[in-house]
């Protein structure tokens, strides 16, 4: 089983701190926006926010865990603000340069281990995969230290932990990595504090589809007890 999983994980991209441009130079990019900030202590249950682009409301009453897109945006630099629903308090303000011909995810999330709210920008690889395989991309967007990530076959690796294999080591906030895996298997993913055996987020029964890119964003706060995965699927080309 370890050999099978090792073969499944053969196609791996390294973690990248800066997103790369993907797709043809069409003059516009496809952009997805995800609300990954569980700010109950600030905004109350549901953490509803509004998203402003260049001073105008772009997304109204945006709920935690939701994704909007794709938005077709011409290449330009955009001033993005995350505000409280009354429009008075600005929680996040960031200028984001969107190049031409890409596919990107903007994730309102914590942008460091200390829990600073911000926007993580990730590039999406939407190229088709080989028959019987699919791409899954893991993203660190949480108020948590650097992490290691293991994968296994579900449910076998839960009964026999030796069947798990390391995917990534010492990934800090803002990092992302993509893997091409067979679609006929089911997987476990364990997020550990880097260099330790302490699992802070176990994810079971992960299924993949060849028709989509499966993005998994690890969001929330480790110390606040809100660490969790958000799964967003994006159509492949």
C-alpha positions, 0 to 999 in steps of 0.5 A: 500500500505504501508503494501504491501511495508513493506512486500516486504522489509521484507528480508533486509541485513544490511550495511556492511563496509567490503565485505564478501566472497560469493560462494564456495571455487573454488580457483578463484573469479568472478570479475566485474569492473565498471568505476564510476568516472565522471572526466570531469574536469580532463580527458575531456568528457567521462572520458576515462581511462586505467586499469592496473593489476600488471603493465599490461593493463587489460582494455583499453579505459574504459569509464565512466558508463561501466562495464567489467566482469566477470573476473575469477581471482585466489585468490591473491593480485593484484596491480590495477592502474587507469591511463590516456589513455596515461599511464603517469598519475596514478589516482588511485593505490590500492592493492586488495586481492581477496579471493577464491570462491567469486563474487565481484565488483570493482568500480572506484569511489570516496571513501569518502565525500571529493571526493578522487578517489579510488576503492570501493570493494563490495561483490555480493550475487548471490544466487537464490531468491524465485519464483517471487522475485529478489534481488537489492543491493544499494551501496554508492560510491559517493562524498557525505555525509552519506545518508538515502534511502527510497523506494516506489511503482511507481508511487503511492509514487510520488503522495502520499509521505506517501507511501514511507518507509525508507530502510536505515539510515545514510549510508556512502561511501563504504556501501552496502545493499541488498533487496529481492523484488517482481518482479511484482511491480515497485519502486521508490528509494530516496537518502536523506542527512542523517537526512534531507528531502533533496532528492539528487537523485530520481530514478523512475520506478525501475524494477527487474528480478529474473534472475539477481542481480541488483546492483545500484551504487550511484556515482559522486559528490553531490557538483559537480552536477554529482551525479547519479545511475549506474545500473549493472546486474549480473547473479544469480547462 
